[in-house]
Amino acid sequence: MKSTKSTALHRYYDSRSLPAAVFDVGVNSQTAELIALFPKIKHYLFEPDDTHLPAIEKNYSSIDYTLHRVALSDEENQGFLVKRSLHKNGVATHSSLKAEPEAVDGKDTVSCEEFNSCRFDSMGISVPNNSLLKIDTDGSDLPVIKGFGSFLKNFEVVICEAITAKIAPTAAYLQANGFLLTDICDRVYYGSALYQVDLFFVRLERVDENYKPNIKSGFRRDLWRPVD
């Protein structure tokens, strides 16, 4: 049995209604799994790095979407958008918001520009009930989640990329706000140790016996499936 974003989404949504809308924070150039599974649903995309804008326009050309070039967080602050090249060749692959400017070397650190962060709940965007939230913001997932404020309760599913050092606080916050961790997907190792994963959360009242049978009601061997 595999555990990827795609298989986790299929395991959950194949037996129930599709999400009302998709909110994709840190879309980069695309989230292929969400495009493939939800091509007829409105996608709200959030991406501060304009490097990816041409690719977004191409990849979402058949999707109903709105793009917001903002950096979401749990407070409104002035900071610096730092673009980095994972391959150290001057081509930006990742970006993150920093409190202080960083020196640009043109290879590893590609650019550094002033940029403001904001809370989602200050943007005036409504969230339909039973929407899906996906977050991939290179380690700042928990501030993004907190910035949704009372809108968080409108999400049925939250998918969050997290490095291992931040799994516990993110999971604890979402659990305290009515979500259950039901899958851990797309595991990535750096060296011999686990480095990052995608955490798959479902709002507790949406978790039923068909999706998560109660093992205490009687063990069934056919439901026991080790992960590859």
Secondary structure as a PSIPRED ss2 file (coil, helix, strand):
# PSIPRED VFORMAT (PSIPRED V4.0)

   1 M C   1.000  0.000  0.000
   2 K C   1.000  0.000  0.000
   3 S C   1.000  0.000  0.000
   4 T C   1.000  0.000  0.000
   5 K H   0.000  1.000  0.000
   6 S H   0.000  1.000  0.000
   7 T H   0.000  1.000  0.000
   8 A H   0.000  1.000  0.000
   9 L H   0.000  1.000  0.000
  10 H H   0.000  1.000  0.000
  11 R H   0.000  1.000  0.000
  12 Y H   0.000  1.000  0.000
  13 Y H   0.000  1.000  0.000
  14 D C   1.000  0.000  0.000
  15 S C   1.000  0.000  0.000
  16 R C   1.000  0.000  0.000
  17 S C   1.000  0.000  0.000
  18 L C   1.000  0.000  0.000
  19 P C   1.000  0.000  0.000
  20 A C   1.000  0.000  0.000
  21 A C   1.000  0.000  0.000
  22 V E   0.000  0.000  1.000
  23 F E   0.000  0.000  1.000
  24 D E   0.000  0.000  1.000
  25 V E   0.000  0.000  1.000
  26 G C   1.000  0.000  0.000
  27 V C   1.000  0.000  0.000
  28 N C   1.000  0.000  0.000
  29 S C   1.000  0.000  0.000
  30 Q C   1.000  0.000  0.000
  31 T C   1.000  0.000  0.000
  32 A H   0.000  1.000  0.000
  33 E H   0.000  1.000  0.000
  34 L H   0.000  1.000  0.000
  35 I H   0.000  1.000  0.000
  36 A H   0.000  1.000  0.000
  37 L H   0.000  1.000  0.000
  38 F C   1.000  0.000  0.000
  39 P C   1.000  0.000  0.000
  40 K C   1.000  0.000  0.000
  41 I C   1.000  0.000  0.000
  42 K C   1.000  0.000  0.000
  43 H E   0.000  0.000  1.000
  44 Y E   0.000  0.000  1.000
  45 L E   0.000  0.000  1.000
  46 F E   0.000  0.000  1.000
  47 E C   1.000  0.000  0.000
  48 P C   1.000  0.000  0.000
  49 D C   1.000  0.000  0.000
  50 D H   0.000  1.000  0.000
  51 T H   0.000  1.000  0.000
  52 H H   0.000  1.000  0.000
  53 L H   0.000  1.000  0.000
  54 P H   0.000  1.000  0.000
  55 A H   0.000  1.000  0.000
  56 I H   0.000  1.000  0.000
  57 E H   0.000  1.000  0.000
  58 K H   0.000  1.000  0.000
  59 N H   0.000  1.000  0.000
  60 Y C   1.000  0.000  0.000
  61 S C   1.000  0.000  0.000
  62 S C   1.000  0.000  0.000
  63 I C   1.000  0.000  0.000
  64 D C   1.000  0.000  0.000
  65 Y E   0.000  0.000  1.000
  66 T E   0.000  0.000  1.000
  67 L E   0.000  0.000  1.000
  68 H E   0.000  0.000  1.000
  69 R C   1.000  0.000  0.000
  70 V C   1.000  0.000  0.000
  71 A E   0.000  0.000  1.000
  72 L E   0.000  0.000  1.000
  73 S C   1.000  0.000  0.000
  74 D C   1.000  0.000  0.000
  75 E C   1.000  0.000  0.000
  76 E C   1.000  0.000  0.000
  77 N E   0.000  0.000  1.000
  78 Q E   0.000  0.000  1.000
  79 G E   0.000  0.000  1.000
  80 F E   0.000  0.000  1.000
  81 L E   0.000  0.000  1.000
  82 V E   0.000  0.000  1.000
  83 K E   0.000  0.000  1.000
  84 R E   0.000  0.000  1.000
  85 S C   1.000  0.000  0.000
  86 L C   1.000  0.000  0.000
  87 H C   1.000  0.000  0.000
  88 K C   1.000  0.000  0.000
  89 N C   1.000  0.000  0.000
  90 G C   1.000  0.000  0.000
  91 V C   1.000  0.000  0.000
  92 A C   1.000  0.000  0.000
  93 T C   1.000  0.000  0.000
  94 H E   0.000  0.000  1.000
  95 S E   0.000  0.000  1.000
  96 S E   0.000  0.000  1.000
  97 L E   0.000  0.000  1.000
  98 K E   0.000  0.000  1.000
  99 A C   1.000  0.000  0.000
 100 E C   1.000  0.000  0.000
 101 P C   1.000  0.000  0.000
 102 E C   1.000  0.000  0.000
 103 A C   1.000  0.000  0.000
 104 V C   1.000  0.000  0.000
 105 D C   1.000  0.000  0.000
 106 G C   1.000  0.000  0.000
 107 K C   1.000  0.000  0.000
 108 D C   1.000  0.000  0.000
 109 T E   0.000  0.000  1.000
 110 V E   0.000  0.000  1.000
 111 S E   0.000  0.000  1.000
 112 C E   0.000  0.000  1.000
 113 E E   0.000  0.000  1.000
 114 E E   0.000  0.000  1.000
 115 F E   0.000  0.000  1.000
 116 N E   0.000  0.000  1.000
 117 S E   0.000  0.000  1.000
 118 C E   0.000  0.000  1.000
 119 R C   1.000  0.000  0.000
 120 F H   0.000  1.000  0.000
 121 D H   0.000  1.000  0.000
 122 S H   0.000  1.000  0.000
 123 M C   1.000  0.000  0.000
 124 G C   1.000  0.000  0.000
 125 I C   1.000  0.000  0.000
 126 S C   1.000  0.000  0.000
 127 V C   1.000  0.000  0.000
 128 P C   1.000  0.000  0.000
 129 N C   1.000  0.000  0.000
 130 N C   1.000  0.000  0.000
 131 S E   0.000  0.000  1.000
 132 L E   0.000  0.000  1.000
 133 L E   0.000  0.000  1.000
 134 K E   0.000  0.000  1.000
 135 I E   0.000  0.000  1.000
 136 D C   1.000  0.000  0.000
 137 T C   1.000  0.000  0.000
 138 D C   1.000  0.000  0.000
 139 G C   1.000  0.000  0.000
 140 S C   1.000  0.000  0.000
 141 D H   0.000  1.000  0.000
 142 L H   0.000  1.000  0.000
 143 P H   0.000  1.000  0.000
 144 V H   0.000  1.000  0.000
 145 I H   0.000  1.000  0.000
 146 K H   0.000  1.000  0.000
 147 G C   1.000  0.000  0.000
 148 F C   1.000  0.000  0.000
 149 G H   0.000  1.000  0.000
 150 S H   0.000  1.000  0.000
 151 F H   0.000  1.000  0.000
 152 L H   0.000  1.000  0.000
 153 K H   0.000  1.000  0.000
 154 N H   0.000  1.000  0.000
 155 F E   0.000  0.000  1.000
 156 E E   0.000  0.000  1.000
 157 V E   0.000  0.000  1.000
 158 V E   0.000  0.000  1.000
 159 I E   0.000  0.000  1.000
 160 C E   0.000  0.000  1.000
 161 E E   0.000  0.000  1.000
 162 A E   0.000  0.000  1.000
 163 I E   0.000  0.000  1.000
 164 T H   0.000  1.000  0.000
 165 A H   0.000  1.000  0.000
 166 K H   0.000  1.000  0.000
 167 I H   0.000  1.000  0.000
 168 A H   0.000  1.000  0.000
 169 P H   0.000  1.000  0.000
 170 T H   0.000  1.000  0.000
 171 A H   0.000  1.000  0.000
 172 A H   0.000  1.000  0.000
 173 Y H   0.000  1.000  0.000
 174 L H   0.000  1.000  0.000
 175 Q H   0.000  1.000  0.000
 176 A H   0.000  1.000  0.000
 177 N C   1.000  0.000  0.000
 178 G C   1.000  0.000  0.000
 179 F E   0.000  0.000  1.000
 180 L E   0.000  0.000  1.000
 181 L E   0.000  0.000  1.000
 182 T E   0.000  0.000  1.000
 183 D E   0.000  0.000  1.000
 184 I E   0.000  0.000  1.000
 185 C E   0.000  0.000  1.000
 186 D E   0.000  0.000  1.000
 187 R E   0.000  0.000  1.000
 188 V E   0.000  0.000  1.000
 189 Y E   0.000  0.000  1.000
 190 Y E   0.000  0.000  1.000
 191 G C   1.000  0.000  0.000
 192 S C   1.000  0.000  0.000
 193 A E   0.000  0.000  1.000
 194 L E   0.000  0.000  1.000
 195 Y E   0.000  0.000  1.000
 196 Q E   0.000  0.000  1.000
 197 V E   0.000  0.000  1.000
 198 D E   0.000  0.000  1.000
 199 L E   0.000  0.000  1.000
 200 F E   0.000  0.000  1.000
 201 F E   0.000  0.000  1.000
 202 V E   0.000  0.000  1.000
 203 R E   0.000  0.000  1.000
 204 L H   0.000  1.000  0.000
 205 E H   0.000  1.000  0.000
 206 R H   0.000  1.000  0.000
 207 V C   1.000  0.000  0.000
 208 D C   1.000  0.000  0.000
 209 E C   1.000  0.000  0.000
 210 N C   1.000  0.000  0.000
 211 Y C   1.000  0.000  0.000
 212 K C   1.000  0.000  0.000
 213 P C   1.000  0.000  0.000
 214 N C   1.000  0.000  0.000
 215 I H   0.000  1.000  0.000
 216 K H   0.000  1.000  0.000
 217 S H   0.000  1.000  0.000
 218 G C   1.000  0.000  0.000
 219 F C   1.000  0.000  0.000
 220 R C   1.000  0.000  0.000
 221 R H   0.000  1.000  0.000
 222 D H   0.000  1.000  0.000
 223 L H   0.000  1.000  0.000
 224 W C   1.000  0.000  0.000
 225 R C   1.000  0.000  0.000
 226 P C   1.000  0.000  0.000
 227 V C   1.000  0.000  0.000
 228 D C   1.000  0.000  0.000
